[in-house]
Amino acid sequence: MPTTMKGPAIFLAQFAGDEAPFNSLPAIAAWAAGLGYEGIQIPSGDARLFDLRRAATSKDYCDEVNGICAEAGVEITELSTHIQGQLVAVHPAYDAQFDSFAPEQVRGNPKARQEWAVEQMLLGAKASRNLGLDVSVSFTGALAFPYLYPWPQRPAGLVEEAFAELGRRWKLILDAYEEQGVDIGFEIHPGEDVFDGATFEMFLEAVGGHKRCAINYDPSHFLLQQLDYLAFIDIYHERIRAFHVKDAEFNPNGRQGVYSGYQGWIDRAGRFRSLGDGQVDFAGIFSKLAQYGYDRWAVLEWECCLKHPENGAAEGAPFIRDHIIRVTDKAFDDFAASTTDRKLLRAMMGI
């Protein structure tokens, strides 16, 4: 049967805060529903909204969380473990920056920080199952990204060893997600070792083609790399399990291009924008996903360098709703269909 994707939904990470209505799950769920969203993607590490450890160990708590969402008029699309996944693999060059992602007790101790991150990912598998979810979204982390540009020349085998180690770290986690029947949709993102199709293939090989290794499709990161994000769907649609609807624009000039000259977000050639304000061909994307039967959620991720987040959120729900294609169960020329007559068919071909 034809399938239609679900939505609109919204990722809460960029909106959660210390002020109401953004500081508790009941309040932010009601806020999202009031804007027309039908689903919310929850950042699992934000204690203002969610208790990951409790969710992994208590079905009653998960039932309570689902009840809060249902009362507000939304449902949970996925749990996000982006922050924890990032810390599964951290190059030493980023230790100081990524320490702030971790709890204070493991800061300054990369080994303890990684162990905490792995434990968090394992809790995410159980929490997702207790919530009745079969997909989560995350990052891979990075060991090779500082060597992205091959100057000075990379030593032979460096990239291969980095991906082999990344695979070893994630295979254990993916096996735990397999036990719970949950996919991990990795957001393919610069800063991660998996930042395009070629690196996703390398990672997939490193984890033995694991069935739970999937993709959280976000075209904004592809536009900024000048990657063909529509062809990406053609190639990898069987692995796409989640969809971040995020816009971006790329305006190169005589001073900067893809790398954007260390400029701040407003002054970069490549910038994230609110939905409809950038250059991403969403009509093409929604058509491609409909073509391949994507029936999961379309989730707004807001990261605009100009527009206020509340305006971006308010505009995002109708934008997504207007782009979702209700997939037809009929062919346009069904009215001209005729019954099958083998004798007639053969006569039409002169046989």
Stockholm file with secondary structure:
# STOCKHOLM 1.0

chainA/1-351         MPTTMKGPAIFLAQFAGDEAPFNSLPAIAAWAAGLGYEGIQIPSGDARLFDLRRAATSKDYCDEVNGICAEAGVEITELSTHIQGQLVAVHPAYDAQFDSFAPEQVRGNPKARQEWAVEQMLLGAKASRNLGLDVSVSFTGALAFPYLYPWPQRPAGLVEEAFAELGRRWKLILDAYEEQGVDIGFEIHPGEDVFDGATFEMFLEAVGGHKRCAINYDPSHFLLQQLDYLAFIDIYHERIRAFHVKDAEFNPNGRQGVYSGYQGWIDRAGRFRSLGDGQVDFAGIFSKLAQYGYDRWAVLEWECCLKHPENGAAEGAPFIRDHIIRVTDKAFDDFAASTTDRKLLRAMMGI
#=GR chainA/1-351 SS CCCCCEEEEEECTTTCCSSTTSSSHHHHHHHHHHTTCCEEEEETTCTTTCCHHHHHHCHHHHHHHHHHHHHHTCEEEEEEEHHHHHTTSBCGGGHHHHHTTSCGGGTTCHHHHHHHHHHHHHHHHHHHHHTTCSEEEECCCBSSGGGCSCCSCCCTTHHHHHHHHHHHHHHHHHHHHHHHTCEEEEECCTTSSCCSHHHHHHHHHHTTTCTTEEEEECHHHHHHHTCCHHHHHHHHGGGEEEEEECEEEECCCSSCCTTGGGCCGGGCSEEEECTTSSCCCHHHHHHHHHHTTCCSEEEECCCCSSSCHHHHHHHHHHHHHHHCCCCCSSCTTGGGCCCCCHHHHHHHTTC
#=GC SS_cons         CCCCCEEEEEECTTTCCSSTTSSSHHHHHHHHHHTTCCEEEEETTCTTTCCHHHHHHCHHHHHHHHHHHHHHTCEEEEEEEHHHHHTTSBCGGGHHHHHTTSCGGGTTCHHHHHHHHHHHHHHHHHHHHHTTCSEEEECCCBSSGGGCSCCSCCCTTHHHHHHHHHHHHHHHHHHHHHHHTCEEEEECCTTSSCCSHHHHHHHHHHTTTCTTEEEEECHHHHHHHTCCHHHHHHHHGGGEEEEEECEEEECCCSSCCTTGGGCCGGGCSEEEECTTSSCCCHHHHHHHHHHTTCCSEEEECCCCSSSCHHHHHHHHHHHHHHHCCCCCSSCTTGGGCCCCCHHHHHHHTTC
//
